[in-house]
Amino acid sequence: MFIAKAYSAASATSPLASGSIPRRDPTEHDVQVEILFCGRHNITADVEIIPIQKVNEACERLLKSDVKYRFSIDMASLKSK
């Protein structure tokens, strides 16, 4: 267990206030992402979710610089036929 720094507002009209959130330790099934900047100037990350069956195609697209988004592999697709 660790404590993460956080910002929140009590309502839509309240200012942001700093705080902390207790978090469980990551497991082997978690993806850790460090967010450097969030919530201002509409900075977002675009993610293209792909099934595991298309991972080779995704690698080829990376080599061709034909990627507009980040790839995220849908691990639930491992169970699909």
MODELLER restraints for C-alpha pairs under 7 A, 6 or more apart:
rsr = mdl.restraints
at = mdl.atoms
rsr.add(forms.Gaussian(group=physical.xy_distance, feature=features.Distance(at['CA:1:A'], at['CA:22:A']), mean=6.82, stdev=0.5))
rsr.add(forms.Gaussian(group=physical.xy_distance, feature=features.Distance(at['CA:1:A'], at['CA:23:A']), mean=5.59, stdev=0.5))
rsr.add(forms.Gaussian(group=physical.xy_distance, feature=features.Distance(at['CA:1:A'], at['CA:24:A']), mean=4.44, stdev=0.5))
rsr.add(forms.Gaussian(group=physical.xy_distance, feature=features.Distance(at['CA:1:A'], at['CA:25:A']), mean=5.11, stdev=0.5))
rsr.add(forms.Gaussian(group=physical.xy_distance, feature=features.Distance(at['CA:2:A'], at['CA:22:A']), mean=5.85, stdev=0.5))
rsr.add(forms.Gaussian(group=physical.xy_distance, feature=features.Distance(at['CA:2:A'], at['CA:23:A']), mean=5.36, stdev=0.5))
rsr.add(forms.Gaussian(group=physical.xy_distance, feature=features.Distance(at['CA:2:A'], at['CA:24:A']), mean=6.44, stdev=0.5))
rsr.add(forms.Gaussian(group=physical.xy_distance, feature=features.Distance(at['CA:2:A'], at['CA:25:A']), mean=6.77, stdev=0.5))
rsr.add(forms.Gaussian(group=physical.xy_distance, feature=features.Distance(at['CA:3:A'], at['CA:20:A']), mean=6.25, stdev=0.5))
rsr.add(forms.Gaussian(group=physical.xy_distance, feature=features.Distance(at['CA:3:A'], at['CA:21:A']), mean=5.57, stdev=0.5))
rsr.add(forms.Gaussian(group=physical.xy_distance, feature=features.Distance(at['CA:3:A'], at['CA:22:A']), mean=4.51, stdev=0.5))
rsr.add(forms.Gaussian(group=physical.xy_distance, feature=features.Distance(at['CA:3:A'], at['CA:23:A']), mean=5.86, stdev=0.5))
rsr.add(forms.Gaussian(group=physical.xy_distance, feature=features.Distance(at['CA:4:A'], at['CA:20:A']), mean=5.47, stdev=0.5))
rsr.add(forms.Gaussian(group=physical.xy_distance, feature=features.Distance(at['CA:4:A'], at['CA:21:A']), mean=5.20, stdev=0.5))
rsr.add(forms.Gaussian(group=physical.xy_distance, feature=features.Distance(at['CA:4:A'], at['CA:22:A']), mean=6.27, stdev=0.5))
rsr.add(forms.Gaussian(group=physical.xy_distance, feature=features.Distance(at['CA:4:A'], at['CA:23:A']), mean=6.62, stdev=0.5))
rsr.add(forms.Gaussian(group=physical.xy_distance, feature=features.Distance(at['CA:5:A'], at['CA:19:A']), mean=6.09, stdev=0.5))
rsr.add(forms.Gaussian(group=physical.xy_distance, feature=features.Distance(at['CA:5:A'], at['CA:20:A']), mean=4.55, stdev=0.5))
rsr.add(forms.Gaussian(group=physical.xy_distance, feature=features.Distance(at['CA:5:A'], at['CA:21:A']), mean=6.50, stdev=0.5))
rsr.add(forms.Gaussian(group=physical.xy_distance, feature=features.Distance(at['CA:6:A'], at['CA:18:A']), mean=5.87, stdev=0.5))
rsr.add(forms.Gaussian(group=physical.xy_distance, feature=features.Distance(at['CA:6:A'], at['CA:19:A']), mean=5.18, stdev=0.5))
rsr.add(forms.Gaussian(group=physical.xy_distance, feature=features.Distance(at['CA:6:A'], at['CA:20:A']), mean=5.13, stdev=0.5))
rsr.add(forms.Gaussian(group=physical.xy_distance, feature=features.Distance(at['CA:6:A'], at['CA:21:A']), mean=6.59, stdev=0.5))
rsr.add(forms.Gaussian(group=physical.xy_distance, feature=features.Distance(at['CA:7:A'], at['CA:16:A']), mean=6.00, stdev=0.5))
rsr.add(forms.Gaussian(group=physical.xy_distance, feature=features.Distance(at['CA:7:A'], at['CA:17:A']), mean=5.41, stdev=0.5))
rsr.add(forms.Gaussian(group=physical.xy_distance, feature=features.Distance(at['CA:7:A'], at['CA:18:A']), mean=4.48, stdev=0.5))
rsr.add(forms.Gaussian(group=physical.xy_distance, feature=features.Distance(at['CA:7:A'], at['CA:19:A']), mean=5.76, stdev=0.5))
rsr.add(forms.Gaussian(group=physical.xy_distance, feature=features.Distance(at['CA:8:A'], at['CA:16:A']), mean=5.21, stdev=0.5))
rsr.add(forms.Gaussian(group=physical.xy_distance, feature=features.Distance(at['CA:8:A'], at['CA:17:A']), mean=5.57, stdev=0.5))
rsr.add(forms.Gaussian(group=physical.xy_distance, feature=features.Distance(at['CA:8:A'], at['CA:18:A']), mean=6.67, stdev=0.5))
rsr.add(forms.Gaussian(group=physical.xy_distance, feature=features.Distance(at['CA:9:A'], at['CA:15:A']), mean=5.80, stdev=0.5))
rsr.add(forms.Gaussian(group=physical.xy_distance, feature=features.Distance(at['CA:9:A'], at['CA:16:A']), mean=4.70, stdev=0.5))
rsr.add(forms.Gaussian(group=physical.xy_distance, feature=features.Distance(at['CA:9:A'], at['CA:17:A']), mean=6.20, stdev=0.5))
rsr.add(forms.Gaussian(group=physical.xy_distance, feature=features.Distance(at['CA:46:A'], at['CA:69:A']), mean=5.11, stdev=0.5))
rsr.add(forms.Gaussian(group=physical.xy_distance, feature=features.Distance(at['CA:46:A'], at['CA:70:A']), mean=6.25, stdev=0.5))
rsr.add(forms.Gaussian(group=physical.xy_distance, feature=features.Distance(at['CA:47:A'], at['CA:69:A']), mean=5.10, stdev=0.5))
rsr.add(forms.Gaussian(group=physical.xy_distance, feature=features.Distance(at['CA:47:A'], at['CA:70:A']), mean=4.62, stdev=0.5))
rsr.add(forms.Gaussian(group=physical.xy_distance, feature=features.Distance(at['CA:47:A'], at['CA:71:A']), mean=5.78, stdev=0.5))
rsr.add(forms.Gaussian(group=physical.xy_distance, feature=features.Distance(at['CA:47:A'], at['CA:72:A']), mean=6.54, stdev=0.5))
rsr.add(forms.Gaussian(group=physical.xy_distance, feature=features.Distance(at['CA:48:A'], at['CA:69:A']), mean=5.70, stdev=0.5))
rsr.add(forms.Gaussian(group=physical.xy_distance, feature=features.Distance(at['CA:48:A'], at['CA:70:A']), mean=5.82, stdev=0.5))
rsr.add(forms.Gaussian(group=physical.xy_distance, feature=features.Distance(at['CA:48:A'], at['CA:71:A']), mean=4.93, stdev=0.5))
rsr.add(forms.Gaussian(group=physical.xy_distance, feature=features.Distance(at['CA:48:A'], at['CA:72:A']), mean=6.11, stdev=0.5))
rsr.add(forms.Gaussian(group=physical.xy_distance, feature=features.Distance(at['CA:49:A'], at['CA:71:A']), mean=5.81, stdev=0.5))
rsr.add(forms.Gaussian(group=physical.xy_distance, feature=features.Distance(at['CA:49:A'], at['CA:72:A']), mean=4.72, stdev=0.5))
rsr.add(forms.Gaussian(group=physical.xy_distance, feature=features.Distance(at['CA:49:A'], at['CA:73:A']), mean=5.73, stdev=0.5))
rsr.add(forms.Gaussian(group=physical.xy_distance, feature=features.Distance(at['CA:49:A'], at['CA:74:A']), mean=6.22, stdev=0.5))
rsr.add(forms.Gaussian(group=physical.xy_distance, feature=features.Distance(at['CA:50:A'], at['CA:71:A']), mean=6.81, stdev=0.5))
rsr.add(forms.Gaussian(group=physical.xy_distance, feature=features.Distance(at['CA:50:A'], at['CA:72:A']), mean=6.18, stdev=0.5))
rsr.add(forms.Gaussian(group=physical.xy_distance, feature=features.Distance(at['CA:50:A'], at['CA:73:A']), mean=5.04, stdev=0.5))
rsr.add(forms.Gaussian(group=physical.xy_distance, feature=features.Distance(at['CA:50:A'], at['CA:74:A']), mean=5.83, stdev=0.5))
rsr.add(forms.Gaussian(group=physical.xy_distance, feature=features.Distance(at['CA:51:A'], at['CA:73:A']), mean=5.70, stdev=0.5))
rsr.add(forms.Gaussian(group=physical.xy_distance, feature=features.Distance(at['CA:51:A'], at['CA:74:A']), mean=5.07, stdev=0.5))
rsr.add(forms.Gaussian(group=physical.xy_distance, feature=features.Distance(at['CA:51:A'], at['CA:77:A']), mean=5.36, stdev=0.5))
rsr.add(forms.Gaussian(group=physical.xy_distance, feature=features.Distance(at['CA:52:A'], at['CA:73:A']), mean=5.87, stdev=0.5))
rsr.add(forms.Gaussian(group=physical.xy_distance, feature=features.Distance(at['CA:52:A'], at['CA:74:A']), mean=6.38, stdev=0.5))
rsr.add(forms.Gaussian(group=physical.xy_distance, feature=features.Distance(at['CA:52:A'], at['CA:75:A']), mean=6.61, stdev=0.5))
rsr.add(forms.Gaussian(group=physical.xy_distance, feature=features.Distance(at['CA:52:A'], at['CA:77:A']), mean=5.95, stdev=0.5))
rsr.add(forms.Gaussian(group=physical.xy_distance, feature=features.Distance(at['CA:52:A'], at['CA:78:A']), mean=6.31, stdev=0.5))
rsr.add(forms.Gaussian(group=physical.xy_distance, feature=features.Distance(at['CA:61:A'], at['CA:67:A']), mean=6.20, stdev=0.5))
